[in-house]
Amino acid sequence: MQVYRNLSGNSGVRAYEIREGAIEVEFVNGQAYLYDDAHTGAVRIRNMQALARAGRGLSTYISREVREAYAKRLH
């Protein structure tokens, strides 16, 4: 996993891993989820990947746009 840059300083995201058509996200509470094209939607995955790379807005996007549309809870 790559550490999320958290440019806003108050993100709920700790780390992420970008995969082909998917992204794993680990939150500061230790929970991690896999989001993929099939469950989350390809457009949302691309948006999440771009936000992760930018280091800003990922947690807000997940809470507002994605919510429970994850493929799997990892831990």
Secondary structure, DSSP 8 states (H G I E B T S, - for coil): -EE---TTS--SEEEEEEETTEEEEEETTS-EEEEEHHHH-HHHHHHHHHHHHHTSSHHHHIIIIITT--SEE--
